[in-house]
Amino acid sequence: MKITWLGHATFELQFESGEVLVMDPWIEGNPAYPKGYDIKKTDAIAISHGHSDHISDVVPLAKKFRPKVVGIFEVATYLSSKGVENTIAMNKGGTVDIGFAKLTMTHALHSGAIQEGKNLIYGGEAAGYVISGKDGRVCYFAGDTALFGDMALIAELYKPELAFLPIGDHYTMGPREAAHAARLLKVKRVIPMHYGTFPLLTGRPEQLSERIQTDGIEVWTLKQAQPVNW
């Protein structure tokens, strides 16, 4: 898999077969999005929750590429009402096969309202995803979340090798909590996300690394628009 971080919690995941899964797309107005970067292909989009910094660019990407769009029932229904085709509404505990990978929706501890103008619309609960490739490798995308003990069950059931974890603090886990999450998940590597975009998001990858360096877990700090292979 080729992983490209596009700032905040937005990622391009390109699988060996060539298909691209985009996670939580936020392009316009994202101060961390790499200037001039063009998403050239999108076969599927997975949405963790309805906050604007995670779904703002679902509609334009969906209209351009007509991908499968996976989200919790309320978010998927809302996007359908905005003209998004090929939505797959699901809920926690369920698994969907998008052809080149399987997505299992997991719990997350976070809010999930959708902002429309000055109004907040109920957007269901926030979620995460276990992403299982055809090659048998598994990673876990936590979305926006606090630490929760059932991450140990994700480790037991799905055995992910890699976790995408928020570390910014204030709205999500900070480095201290993310370090404990990494231990519960028993992963080999952690890709930090949701940090540095705004002044409030004070957590940093080096703070996470300091806390788990003795556990044999690698903190894989990515640079925007620079793909890495996993």
Phi, psi and omega in degrees: 000137174259124184249126177235119176275131181245028178089148178058244180242020182265128180224148166255124176244111179257122183274166184301330180281355175105343181290152183240128174251124178257129180258130172044065186288121173223109184246295181293126179084000179273109182294344180263356181287134182295121184301130177084356182287133183243120174283115188264347185204136176214112179265335178205152175234135174241132185244128180278324179192177192270003180296148188298332179280012178228342181234002189305326184250018175295313185298308179297322178293321181294321180289330181282317188249346182054051179279172166287137183238112186256133177195169177297155191312312186293320179292315180297321179294318177300314181295324176301321180291343178263011175094007179283124178269167173061033176284145175239101180276129181217188178210173187299137182096342181274159177233135175238144178260115180262014175101306181256356178196165174245138179245122176251123182277127183247174177288156168210149179255098185188164175273176187207027182291151177257128179268126177230104188066234178265002184257149173252127180253140178300125183241024182071195181265159174286156183214170170235180180222137162266124183251117183248117179276166180293340179277003178091353180279147187228135172231165184233123176255109190284341189066200175275124182200156165273171174292138173216146188296334182288001169301333177296328177289326175299318177297315183294318185278318192247340176053056178293146176267334186229140177232135171264112187237135174287142182227003190292336185075178180069297179262343182219192172302150167260184182302323181298312181289323179296327177297318179291324177300317180299321179292317179298322183282342179057038180274162177271331183221150174233130171258115179287146177212175177056051177216151173076352183292319179233158179304329180294335184271082192273344182296146182227151181303322181295331176290323175293316181300320179300328185273341183236008182297332179276354180267358181075020179256126182274133171268116186257093183274117183265157173252141183304136175068010177249100185293149174232155179257135177233000000 
